[in-house]
Amino acid sequence: MADALASLLRDGLPLRLTAYDGSAAGPADAPYRIDLRTERGLAYLLTAPGDLGFARAYVTGDLAVEGVHPGDPHDLLKLLMNHLKFKAPSPSEALAIVRSVGLDKLKPPPPPQQEAPAKWRRMLDGVRHSMGRDAEMISHHYDVSNRFYELVLGPSMTYTCAVFPTAEATLEEAQFAKYDLVARKLDLQPGQRLLDVGCGWGGMVRHAAREYGVKALGVTLSLQQAEWAKQRIDEEGLGDLAEVRHLDYRDVAESGFDAVSSIGLTEHIGVRNYPAYFAFLRDRLRPEGRLLNHCITRPHNHRQEIGQFLDRYVFPDGELTGSGRIITEIQNAHLEVMHEENLRKHYALTLAGWCRNLVDHWDECVAEVGEGTARVWGLYMAGSRLAFERNEIQLHQVLATKTGDQGNDGFPLRPTW
């Protein structure tokens, strides 16, 4: 069986592959090993070729890896990405493989419990990016366990790209620097009002209130996030300035905000909904108010679906596009774009920090959410880090203002941050 799988590789096997039938292929002294432990694992690989089948087998434990920690398999993924190139088998090779593994392996086993339904099944939960379906998809990803997130994200409880002042800065220092960069780009001043959409556990809301004396409102579709944020706001004595609501951003009735921040929400909106999204945020601003949009992007502006693993295990219904499309939509919403910045390398460093936390707290994380879910997170974060390192995805901040009819934008001649 190992030989049959290895025969599909163009350049040979760069690691050791063992299978449950006792076969093996690849260098015996390779630093990494993949062990296909069960027939079910093989069925996963054969019935969902690519990242989805690999993820199913890996999450269930039917496929195991050696040489890396499951909380950070970055080095193994890098090797696989650089050296595993598959070739299409000839009809005779395909027939030989099928005969060797058995026709019964071509029946898909039930997917792991961590997997979200396929896109067509999600239609039962409502139209894509409707309020009800968005709430369901956000809950799938964020309502895992607040304790699990505390262990992985660290004390800042910030699940977005940090900004590292230096490569040696700690993750906590970098998350503080990120919030402060956003605050300075928005030119927050005491007594102003900030709306933070998709606020997570309230990091930006608390930072604005604590460091700048701003009255800040955050909204999130995750009930667990909102409950955690409310408790932390009370513990820090910020209740007179900071507020977090369990609410869809589209239900925010207030307007006249001095600033709006959107940090890590645009990925969940849907590209077709950008016009309505940025128009809504514009209408929440006062004249000369500022918008800061911070989100993961692609290095191009062409339509491209996210991979099946990400769609089924991490970000159901998530969509990415390039910074050019985002800037275009912000401009089409009659906001003036003042500044754009790519923080791609910073997100790779952020993910490396989260993986270190997962490794350091692996046993407690497994006890909290189960080994399968912990494996999903290790695979997802290490794979995402690799994608940022390889410039397959990026992270852009776009700063805009609600410029008045007479051209008043409220900006100095040069940036102050």
C-alpha positions in Angstrom: 0.0 0.0 0.0 2.8 2.4 0.8 4.4 1.7 -2.6 1.1 2.3 -4.3 0.7 5.7 -2.7 4.3 6.6 -3.3 4.0 5.7 -7.0 1.8 8.8 -7.5 4.7 11.1 -6.6 6.7 12.7 -9.4 10.0 13.1 -7.5 9.9 10.3 -5.0 9.0 10.4 -1.3 10.9 12.9 0.9 9.8 11.2 4.1 9.0 7.8 5.5 5.5 6.5 4.8 4.2 3.4 6.7 0.8 1.8 6.4 -1.4 -0.5 8.4 -0.7 -3.5 6.1 3.0 -3.4 7.3 4.3 -1.8 4.1 6.7 1.1 4.0 8.2 3.5 1.5 10.7 6.4 1.5 14.0 6.8 3.3 14.2 4.8 6.6 16.3 7.6 8.2 14.0 10.5 7.2 13.3 13.0 10.0 9.6 12.9 9.4 7.2 10.0 9.2 3.6 9.6 8.2 1.8 6.5 9.5 -1.5 5.5 7.8 -2.9 3.5 10.6 -6.3 2.3 9.5 -8.4 1.4 6.5 -10.7 4.3 7.4 -7.8 6.6 7.0 -7.1 5.2 3.5 -10.8 5.7 2.6 -10.6 9.3 3.7 -7.6 9.9 1.5 -9.1 8.1 -1.5 -12.6 9.6 -1.4 -11.5 13.2 -0.7 -8.1 13.7 -2.4 -6.2 16.7 -1.3 -6.3 18.7 1.9 -9.8 17.6 3.0 -9.0 13.9 2.9 -5.7 14.4 4.7 -7.4 16.6 7.3 -10.1 14.0 8.0 -7.6 11.2 8.4 -5.3 13.4 10.6 -8.0 14.8 12.8 -9.4 11.3 13.6 -6.0 9.9 14.3 -6.2 7.5 11.4 -3.1 9.2 10.0 -0.3 10.1 12.4 2.8 12.1 11.9 6.2 11.8 13.7 9.0 14.3 13.9 6.8 17.4 14.6 4.4 18.3 17.5 0.7 18.2 16.5 0.5 21.8 17.9 3.0 23.0 15.4 3.5 20.8 12.3 4.9 23.8 10.3 8.2 22.2 9.3 6.5 19.0 8.0 3.9 21.1 6.1 6.8 23.1 4.6 8.5 19.9 3.4 5.2 18.6 2.0 4.4 21.8 0.2 7.9 22.1 -1.4 8.5 18.5 -2.3 5.2 16.5 -2.8 4.2 16.8 -6.4 1.6 14.3 -7.5 1.2 12.9 -11.0 -2.1 11.6 -12.5 -1.9 7.8 -12.7 -2.4 6.1 -16.0 -5.5 4.0 -16.4 -3.5 0.8 -15.8 -1.9 2.4 -12.7 -5.2 3.6 -11.3 -6.7 0.1 -11.8 -3.8 -1.5 -10.1 -4.1 0.9 -7.1 -7.8 0.3 -6.8 -7.3 -3.5 -6.9 -4.6 -3.3 -4.3 -6.6 -1.2 -1.8 -10.0 -2.7 -2.6 -13.2 -1.1 -4.0 -14.7 -0.9 -0.5 -12.2 1.9 0.3 -14.0 4.2 -2.3 -17.0 4.6 0.0 -16.6 7.8 2.0 -16.7 7.2 5.8 -18.6 9.6 8.0 -16.6 12.9 8.4 -15.1 13.8 11.9 -17.5 15.7 14.2 -15.3 18.9 13.9 -16.2 19.2 10.3 -18.9 21.7 9.1 -21.4 20.6 6.5 -20.7 21.0 2.8 -21.7 24.3 1.2 -24.8 22.8 -0.3 -25.9 21.5 3.1 -25.4 24.9 4.7 -28.2 26.2 2.5 -30.6 24.6 5.0 -29.2 27.2 7.5 -30.2 30.1 5.3 -28.8 32.1 2.4 -25.0 32.6 2.5 -24.1 35.6 4.6 -27.7 36.0 5.9 -27.8 37.0 9.5 -28.9 33.6 10.7 -26.4 31.7 8.7 -23.6 34.1 9.6 -24.4 33.6 13.3 -24.2 29.8 12.8 -20.9 29.9 11.0 -19.3 32.4 13.5 -20.4 30.2 16.4 -18.8 27.1 14.7 -15.4 28.8 14.8 -15.4 31.1 17.8 -17.6 29.3 20.3 -15.1 26.6 20.9 -14.0 27.3 24.4 -12.9 30.6 26.0 -10.4 28.7 28.1 -8.9 27.1 25.0 -8.5 30.5 23.4 -6.9 31.9 26.5 -4.3 29.1 26.3 -3.6 29.6 22.6 -3.9 33.4 22.2 -2.3 34.4 25.5 -3.4 37.1 27.9 -4.4 39.6 25.2 -7.1 37.2 23.9 -6.6 38.7 20.5 -7.3 36.6 17.5 -6.0 38.9 14.8 -2.6 39.8 13.4 -0.2 41.5 15.8 2.3 44.2 14.8 5.9 43.4 15.9 8.0 46.4 16.7 11.0 44.1 16.4 11.4 40.4 15.6 12.3 39.9 19.2 9.1 41.4 20.6 6.8 39.1 22.6 3.4 38.2 21.3 1.7 40.4 24.0 3.9 43.4 23.2 3.0 42.9 19.5 -0.7 42.7 20.2 -0.6 45.9 22.2 1.4 47.6 19.4 -1.3 46.5 16.9 -4.1 48.0 18.9 -2.1 51.1 19.5 -1.3 51.4 15.8 -5.0 51.2 15.0 -5.8 53.8 17.7 -3.2 56.2 16.3 -4.3 55.8 12.7 -7.8 56.6 13.8 -6.5 59.5 15.8 -8.5 58.6 18.9 -8.9 61.3 21.5 -10.4 61.4 25.0 -14.2 61.7 24.8 -14.6 60.4 21.3 -16.8 57.5 20.3 -15.5 54.3 18.6 -17.4 51.5 17.0 -15.5 48.2 16.7 -17.4 45.7 14.5 -16.5 42.0 15.0 -14.9 42.9 18.2 -13.9 39.5 19.4 -13.1 39.4 23.1 -13.1 43.2 23.2 -9.4 43.8 22.9 -9.7 47.0 20.8 -12.6 48.3 22.8 -10.7 47.9 26.1 -7.5 49.4 24.6 -9.3 52.5 23.3 -11.1 53.0 26.6 -8.1 52.3 28.9 -5.3 54.0 26.9 -7.2 56.8 25.1 -10.3 57.6 27.2 -12.6 56.8 24.3 -16.2 55.6 24.7 -16.1 52.4 22.8 -18.8 50.0 21.6 -17.9 46.5 20.3 -20.3 44.0 18.7 -19.8 40.3 18.0 -21.9 37.4 16.8 -20.2 35.1 19.3 -22.0 34.8 22.6 -19.0 33.3 24.3 -16.8 36.2 23.2 -19.4 38.8 24.4 -19.7 37.2 27.8 -15.9 37.0 28.3 -15.5 40.6 27.1 -18.2 41.9 29.5 -16.6 40.2 32.4 -13.1 41.5 31.6 -14.5 45.0 31.1 -16.0 44.9 34.6 -12.7 43.4 36.1 -10.7 46.3 34.6 -13.2 48.9 35.8 -13.9 50.2 32.3 -17.7 49.9 32.4 -18.2 53.6 32.1 -16.4 53.7 28.7 -16.4 50.2 27.2 -19.3 48.1 26.1 -19.6 44.8 24.1 -22.9 43.5 22.8 -23.8 40.1 21.4 -25.1 41.6 18.2 -24.8 41.5 14.4 -23.1 44.6 13.2 -26.0 45.3 10.9 -28.2 45.8 13.9 -26.1 48.7 15.3 -28.6 51.6 15.4 -26.2 54.4 16.6 -24.4 56.7 14.3 -22.1 59.7 14.5 -19.1 57.8 15.7 -15.7 59.5 15.5 -14.1 56.3 14.3 -15.0 52.7 13.2 -12.6 49.8 13.4 -13.1 46.5 11.6 -10.3 44.1 12.7 -10.7 40.6 11.2 -14.4 40.8 10.2 -14.2 41.5 6.5 -13.2 37.9 5.8 -16.6 36.7 7.0 -18.7 39.3 5.1 -18.6 37.9 1.6 -17.2 39.9 -1.4 -20.6 40.5 -2.9 -21.6 42.2 0.3 -18.8 44.7 0.4 -20.8 47.6 -1.1 -23.5 47.3 1.6 -20.9 46.6 4.3 -18.7 49.7 3.7 -21.8 51.8 3.1 -23.1 50.8 6.5 -19.9 51.6 8.2 -19.7 54.9 6.4 -23.2 55.8 7.7 -22.1 55.1 11.2 -19.4 57.8 11.0 -19.7 61.6 11.5 -18.2 63.9 8.8 -14.4 63.6 8.8 -14.7 60.4 10.9 -12.2 57.6 10.1 -12.5 53.9 9.2 -9.7 51.4 9.7 -10.3 48.0 7.9 -7.9 45.3 8.9 -8.2 41.9 7.2 -6.6 38.9 5.5 -6.3 39.4 1.7 -4.9 37.6 -1.3 -1.9 38.8 -3.3 -4.3 39.3 -6.3 -7.8 40.4 -6.9 -9.1 37.4 -8.8 -11.9 35.2 -7.5 -10.5 32.2 -5.6 -12.3 29.9 -3.2 -10.6 29.1 0.1 -9.4 25.5 0.4 -11.8 22.7 1.5 -10.0 22.2 4.8 -10.4 25.9 5.8 -14.0 26.0 4.6 -15.1 22.9 6.5 -13.0 23.1 9.6 -12.0 26.7 10.2 -13.9 29.4 8.4 -17.1 28.1 6.9 -18.4 30.6 4.3 -15.1 32.6 4.6 -14.0 34.6 1.5 -10.8 36.5 0.7 -9.9 38.9 -2.1 -7.1 41.3 -2.8 -6.4 44.7 -1.2 -7.2 46.3 -4.5 -10.8 45.1 -4.4 -11.2 46.3 -0.8 -9.8 49.7 -1.6 -12.1 49.9 -4.6 -15.2 49.1 -2.6 -14.2 51.6 0.2 -13.8 54.3 -2.5 -17.1 53.3 -4.1 -18.8 53.8 -0.7 -17.6 57.5 -1.0 -14.9 57.2 1.6 -11.5 58.7 0.9 -8.6 56.2 1.2 -5.7 57.8 3.0 -3.3 55.0 3.8 -2.7 51.3 3.1 -0.3 48.9 4.7 0.6 45.2 4.2 1.4 43.3 7.5 1.9 39.9 5.9 5.2 39.0 7.7 3.7 40.1 11.0 0.9 37.5 10.7 3.4 34.8 10.1 5.1 35.8 13.4 1.7 36.0 15.1 0.8 32.4 14.1 4.2 31.1 15.2 3.5 32.6 18.6 0.0 31.0 18.8 1.5 27.6 17.8 4.1 27.9 20.5 1.3 28.5 23.0 -0.6 25.5 21.7 2.5 23.3 22.1 3.3 24.6 25.5 -0.3 24.0 26.7 -1.1 20.9 24.6 -2.3 18.6 27.4 -4.6 21.3 28.8 -5.9 22.2 25.4 -6.7 18.6 24.6 -8.5 18.2 27.9 -10.5 21.3 27.1 -11.6 20.6 23.5 -10.5 17.1 22.7 -7.5 15.9 20.7 -9.3 16.1 17.3 -10.1 19.8 17.7 -6.6 20.6 19.0 -5.1 18.8 15.9 -7.4 21.0 13.7 -5.9 24.1 15.3 -2.3 23.0 15.0 -2.8 22.1 11.4 -4.7 25.3 10.5 -2.3 27.7 12.3 0.9 26.1 11.0 -0.5 25.9 7.5 -1.7 29.5 7.6 1.8 30.6 8.8 3.3 28.9 5.8 0.8 30.6 3.5 1.8 34.0 4.8 5.5 33.2 4.6 5.0 32.1 1.0 3.0 35.2 0.1 -0.1 33.1 -0.7 -2.1 35.4 1.6 -1.5 38.8 3.1 -2.8 41.1 5.7 -3.8 44.7 4.8 -4.9 47.7 6.9 -6.7 50.3 4.9 -7.4 53.7 6.5 -10.2 55.9 5.1 -12.1 59.0 6.1 -15.6 60.4 5.5 -14.5 63.4 3.6 -17.0 66.3 3.3 -18.4 67.8 0.2 -16.0 70.7 0.5 -13.0 68.4 0.7 -12.5 68.5 4.5 -10.9 65.3 5.6 -9.6 66.1 9.1 -6.1 64.8 8.3 -2.8 66.6 8.8 -0.4 67.0 5.9 1.6 63.9 7.0 0.6 60.9 9.0 1.1 61.1 12.8 1.4 57.5 13.7 
